[in-house]
Amino acid sequence: MDTFFEFLKEILKGIVRAISTYLFQKTFLNKGKTTQRRPKQKGGSRK
């Protein structure tokens, strides 16, 4: 029974580590890659 809890503990540690790295990459690392875009001009004729 003790080995089962150790196994479950290792699985939960892996899941928490994966979620935390995903959130870290999403919040800190991907912010610099986004660029501001100009809004498109709508309709009208160009001269």
N, C-alpha and C positions, 0 to 999 in steps of 0.2 A: 504493500500500500504506500509505503514511503517513496519508493521509486516512481510510482505513478504521479505523486505530487511534485516530485522533482522534474519529471518529464513535462507536466502541465505548466510548471513555473517557467521552464525554458521556452516553451511555446509562447506563453504570454509575454515574456521578455522580448522575443523576436517580433511579435506583432506590435508591441509598443514602440520598439526601435524603428520599425518600418514606417509607422504612422508619424512618428516625430520627425524622421528625416524627410518625409513627403511634405509635411507642413513647413519645415524649415526651408526647403527648396522653394516652395510656393511663395512664402512670405518674403524671404530675404534675397534669394539668388535670382529669381525671375523678374524682379522689379526693374533692374537696369536694362533689360532687353526690350521693354515696351517703349515705343516711340509715339510721340504725339502726332496725330495726323490732322491735316486741314480738312474741314468739312467740304464735301463736294458742292459745287454750284449747281443749283437746280434750274433746269429748263432755260428758256430764253434763247434768243438768237445772238450769235457772235458777229461782230462787224469787222 
